[in-house]
Amino acid sequence: MRIKEHPILDRSENRKSISFSFEGKEYEGLEGDTIASALSANGIRVLRDHGGRKRGFFCAIGNCSSCLMEVNGRTNVRVCTELLRDNMDIRRQDDKGSIFGGVER
């Protein structure tokens, strides 16, 4: 299920394993993965819900808004281009997310 060919993904061998959580459950990705590619490699296809319509990995280059998710409390993160970092907390985002991007008013 791992994406092998993509213009922005690191395809080098011997990449370090990285831990992250998605919806409160622990997963592993590889150094150089985007968040979306790490989710995809773990079998997660639905990235968000937009008005009752499920959205997934679509353009994979940051042009659409199908992959907007909440990352470490920040909403509207384009996970197809955001690199995975150790211990990220990733969650699905309902509809448009918060205009405050996870920041308290």
Secondary structure, 3 states (H helix, E strand, C coil): CCCCCCCCCCCCCCCCEEEEEECCEEEEEECCCEHHHHHHHCCCCEEEEECCEEEECCCCCCCCCCCEEEECCEEEEECCCCECCCCEEEECEECCCCCCCCCCC
